[in-house]
Amino acid sequence: MNNLEQPAKLWTKSFVSLTIGSFLLFLNLQMLLSSFPAYVKDKFASGDFTVSLVTSVFALSAIATRFLTAALVRRVRRSVLLFVGLGLAAAVTALYIAASSVGSLLVMRVAYGIGFGMASTIIPTLVSQIIPIRRMGEGIGYFGLSTSLAMSVGPMIGLNVMKQYGFGALAVTGAVTATMIFPILLVSRSIPPEPKRQPAAAETGTTQPARKAFPVQLLFPALLNVLLSVTYSGLLSFIALFGQSVRLEQVGLFFLFNAITIIIVRPISGKVFDKRGHAAVLFPAAASVVASMVVLSMATSMPLLIVSALLYGLGFGAIQPTLQAWMLRSTPREQHGMANSMFYNSTDLGVALGALILGAISSVTGYAVMYRYSAGFMLLFLIVYSLVRMINARQSKKYASM
C-alpha cells in the first residue's frame, strides 16, 4: 500500500498530547484571569480602571510576543521556544503571591504575557504540522475545543479555589497546572522534528523569492473576533465583582453552564458551517450573545444567571470556532500559522480593549449597565457583518453581469 492509499490518522499520541498541553496552558491562564480583578481590588484597594490594566497589559504583551516568536522560530528551535515560554509562564504564576504593589504585579503580568505568548504560538504550529491535510478542518476543530473548554471551566475553578482557599492557593494551583505540560510532552515525545530550513539566497547564488503578501482576507473575521472577545473580557474581568454587587455568591456557576452549551453546540456549528457557510452560524449565534448580555444585566437570582450562561455558551461556542475555521479555510496551508496567530491575537486584543473600555464604563454606570453596553458590541458585530455581506453580494452581482 503506498502512502496515498494509507488512511490519514488524526488521533496520534502527539496530537492528543499537544491538545492536552494546550488545554492545561489555557486553563492556567483562565483560572487566574477571572480571579485577578477581585484580588487586586481587595488587596490594593484599586479602582476599576486600574483593575482592568491587570488584564490589558497581559494581553498586549502576549500579542507583541506572538509577532516576535513568529520571527524567532526561523532562527531558534521550536522546542526551545516552547519550553522557555512554558517555564516562564509557570514561574511567574507562582511568583504572583510575592507582588507587593500594583506596579510589581503589572510587571509580572507582562512577563507572564511573554511566556504565554511564546507557548500559545508554538503549540498550534506544531499541531498544524502533524494533522493530515485531508483532515485539517476536523483536527483544528477538536484541537480548538481544548481552548474553549479551558475558557469555560477555568474561570469557575479559579473563582472557587480563591473563595475557599485564597489567592495563594490559586497561584500554586495555576503553577502546577502549567508545570504538568512538561512531562506530558517529554514522555510522549510529541514535538515533531524541525522542518528543513531553506538555504539562504547568498549561499545558493539564487535570487531570494518575493515575500508572500499579507492575507488581507483575514482582517474581517479577525475584527469580528475582537468584538466577540470584548464581551468575553467583560465576563472575565468583572463577573466576580458583579456577583458581589447583586449578592450572588455562586456567580462562578456561570462558567459551568456556559461550558455545557459550548460542548453541545461546537460540533453542531462546525457541521452547519461546512454545509451552509458562516452566515448560517454567525447571525443566530450573535443574537444569542446579545440576549445573554441583556439577561445578565438584569440577573439578581441564580435562574437568570444560568439562562444568561446557557445563551452565552450557545453563541460564543458557535462563533469562535466558526471564525477560526473561516480564517483557516480562506488561506493556503502554508499560511495557517499566520491565520492561527491572527485568530489568537484578535482574541487577546479584544480581551485587552474590553477590560479597558468596559472597566471605564463600569466605573461610571455600574456593572449591570456595563453588560448592556457589552451587548452593544455584539449588535455592532451584527451590523458590520450584515453590511459587509451586502457589499460583497452587490459586487458579486456586478461582476457576474459584466
N, C-alpha and C positions, 0 to 999 in steps of 0.2 A: 504494500500500500504506500503510495507516495504521499508527500506532505500535504498536497492539496486535497487529498481524499480523507485525511485524518480529521476526526472531529475536533472542533475548536473547544478546548476545555477552559471554562471560566473559573470554576471553584477549585483553584490550586491552593497549595499551602501558602504560597507567597501572597496571593490575593486576599485570602482570609486573614492572614497575619497583619497585612498593611491596613485592611479595613478595621480590624480591632484596634490597631495602633492609632488610626485616625479618630475612632470613637473615644479612646482614652484621652487623646490630646485635646479634643474639643470639650470633653467632659471636664477636664481640668480647668479650661477657660470658663465654661458656663457656670460651674459651681460657685466660683468666686465673683464672677461678673455681676450676678444678681444680688450678691450679699454686700458688695463694697459700699454702695450708697448709704445703707443704713449704718454700717460700721463706721464710715468716715463721719457721718453726721453725728453719731453718738459720741465717738471718741474725741473728735477735733472740733465739735460744735460749728460745723461748716454750713454755709448756705447751699441752696440747690444748685446754683451755677458752679460753685467750687466742687461740689459732689460730682457733677456731670463731667468735670475735667478728668476724673479718675478713669472714666470710660473712654473719653475722647483721645487722651494722649496715648493710651494703649493702641487704639485703632489706627491712629495716624502713623505711629511708629511701625506698626505691622505692615501697613500699606507701603511705606518707604522701603522697608526691609525686603518685601517681595520683589520690588524692582531691582534692588541691589543683588538679591540672590539669583535672579534670572541672569545677571551679568557674571556673577561669580561662578555659576555652575559650569561655565565654559573653561574655567581655569582650575577649579578645586573639585575634588571628588565629591559626588553627591552624598555618599555615606558620611563623609567628614562634616559637611554642612548640616546634614540631618541630626547627627548625634551632638554636635555643638549646640544646635538650636534646642534640642530636647533637654540637654543638660542645663542650659541657661534658663529655660522656662521652669524646670523643676527646682533649681536652686533659688531663683527669685521668689517662687511661690512660697518656699519655706522661710525666706527672709522677710516676708511681709509683716510678720509679727514684731520685727525689730524696728519698724518705722516709728519715729518719734514725732513726726510732723507731717503735714500735708505735702510739703515740699519734698521730703525724703521719700514719701510714698509715690509721688508722681515720677521721681527718678526711677524708682523700681518698676513702675508701670511701663516706662519707656523701655527699660532693659527687658522686661517680660515680652513686650511687643516685638522686640528684635528676635528673641528666641522663638516665639510662636510664629512669627512671620517666616523665618527660615524653615522650620519644621513643616508648617502648613503649605509651603510651596513645594518642598521636595516630595512629600508623601503622595500627593495626587499625580505628580510627574512620574514617579515610579509605578504607580498603579496603571496609568495610561500606557506604559510600556509593556506590561505583561498581559493586558486584556486583549484577547483575539480581535482582530479588526472586524470580523463579522458580527461580533457581539459587543461592540463598543458602547452602544446606547444602553443595552441591558446592564453591562458591567458598571458603567458610570452611575446608573440608577441605583443599583444595590450598594455601591460604594458610598454614594451621597446619602443613603439612608442612615449611615453611621453618624454623619454630621447632624442630620435632622433629629435623630433620637437624642443625641447629646444636648442639642439646643433645647429639647423639650424636658428631659428628666434632670439635666444638670442644675438648672435654677431651683427646682423643687428640693433636690438633695442638699444643695448649698444652704438654702434658707432654713431647712430643718436641722441640719448639723449645727449651724451657727446659733439657732434658737435653743437647742438642747445643750450644747457643749461649749459654745463660744467661738470667736473668730480664730483663736489659736489652733483649736482642733480642726477647724475647716482648712486652714493653711497647710497643716500637716497632711490632712487627707488629700488635698489637691496635689501636694508634692509627691506623695506616694503613688497617686494615680498616674502622674506623668512618668515617674521612675519605672513603673511596670512595663512601659513600652520597650525599654532596653532589652530585657530578657526575651520578650516575645519576638522581637525582630532578630536578635542574635541567635537564639536557639533554632528558630525556624529557617534561618538563612534566607530571609525574604527579600533582601536587596539584590536586584538583578545586576549583572556586570555592567561596567561603564560602557557606553556606546563608543565605537571607534571614532576618534577625533580626526576631522579632515585636516590635512597638512596645510600650513599657511601658504598663501599665494607666492610669497617670496621664495619659499623652499621648492615649489614645483615649477616656478617660472611661468605660471599661467596668470591670466587676468582674474582678479578677485571678482566673484559673481556679485551682481547687484543685490542689495538687501531687499527682502520681501517687504512690500508695502504693508502698513498697518491695516488690519481688517476693520474698516470703519463700520461694518455691519454689526459689530459687537456693541457699539456705543448705545444704541437704542434699548436693547434688553438690559444692558448694564444700568442705564438711567432708571428703568422700571424697577430694577432690583434695589437701587438706592432708596427709592420711595417706599418700597415694602419694608426695607430694613430700618427706616426711620420709626415705623410703628413698633417693630420688634425692640428697638432701643428703648422706647418708652416703657415697655414691659420690663425689660432687664433692669433699667436704671431706677424705676420709681414704683413698681407694683408693691414692693415691701412697704414703702412709705405710704402708698395709697391705702394698703390694708390697715396700717396703724391709724390713719386718719378717719376711716369708716368703721374701725374696730372689728375687722375680720382677722381673726387670729390664724386661721389656716389658709392664708392667701396663697401659699406655695402650691396648694392643690390645683391652682390654675394650670400649672405646667404639666401636672399629671394627666388631666383631662385633655389638654392640648396635645399631649403625646399620643393618646389613644386615637384621636381622629387623624393625626398625621400618619400613623402606621396604617390605618384603614385606607385613607384617600390616596396615598402616594402611588401604589401600584396601579390603581384605577386611573388616576390622572395621566400616568405615563402612557397607558394604552389609548386613552382618548386623544392625547397629543399625537401619537403615532398615526392614528386613523383620521383625525379631523383637524389637526393643526392647533396652534397655540390659542387662537381666539376662543375655541370651544371650552378651553380651560380657564383662561385669564378673566373673562367677563364675569362668570358666576363666582369664581374664587375671590376676586377683588371685592365684589359686592358682599361676600361673606365676611371679609376682614372689616369692611366699613360697619356692618351690623354688629360685629364683635366689639369694636371700639365704642360704639354708641351704648350698647348694653353695659359694658364695663363702666362707663362713666356714670351710670345710674345704679350700679351694684352696691347694695348695702346689706346683702344677705348671700349665703353660700349658693342657693339655687341660681341666682342671677350671675354670680361669678362663674359657675360651672357652664351655664349656657354660653357666656362670652368665650370661655376657654374652648368649648367644642366648636363654636363658629370660627374662632381664630385658627384652630388646628386644621379645619377643612380648607380655609383659604390659604394660609401660609404653606400647609403641606402640599397643596396643589401648585401654587405659584412658583415657589422656589425651584423645585426640580424641573419644571417646565421651562423656566428662563435659562437654567443651566444647559438643558438639552437643546434648546433653541440656539444658544451660543455655540455649542459644540457642532451641531448639525450645519451651521452656516459657515464653518471654517474647515479647511482641509486638515487631515490628521496631523501634519507636521506643525500646525498652529494650535493644536488642542491645549498645549501648555499655556499659551497666551490667553486662550479663551477661559481656561480654568482660573488663571491669575486675575483676569478682568472680573470674573464672577465673584471670587472671594474678596478682591479689593473693593468692588462696589458694595458688597455686604458690609465690610468694615467701615467704608466711607459713610454709608447710611447710618450705621450704629453711632459713629462719631458725631455726625451732624445732628442726628436725633437727640443724643444726650445733651448737646449744647442748646439746640433750638427749643426742645420740649422742656429742658431744665429752666430756661429763661421764662417760658410761658407759665410753667407751674409756680414759679416764684411770685407771679402776678395774679394768676387766676385760681390756683389750687389744682390738685391732681385730677379731680373729676372732669373739670372743664378742659384740662390739658389733653385728656383722652379723646375729647370731641375734636380738638384740633388735630390729633393724630389721625382720626377718621378722615379729616380733610385731605391729608396727604394721599390716602387711597382713592379719594374722589378725584384728586389731581391725576393719579395713576390712570384711572378710567378715562378721564378727559383726554390726556395726552395720547394714550393708546388708541382711542377712537379716532382722534384727529389724524394721526399718522396712518392708520389703516385707510381712512377716507382718501388721503392724499395719494397713497400708493395705488389704491384702486383706480383713481382718476388717471394717474399716469399710465397704468397698465392698459386701460381702455384707449387712451390716446395713442400709445404705441401700436396697439392691435389694429387701429383703424388706418394707420399710415401704410 
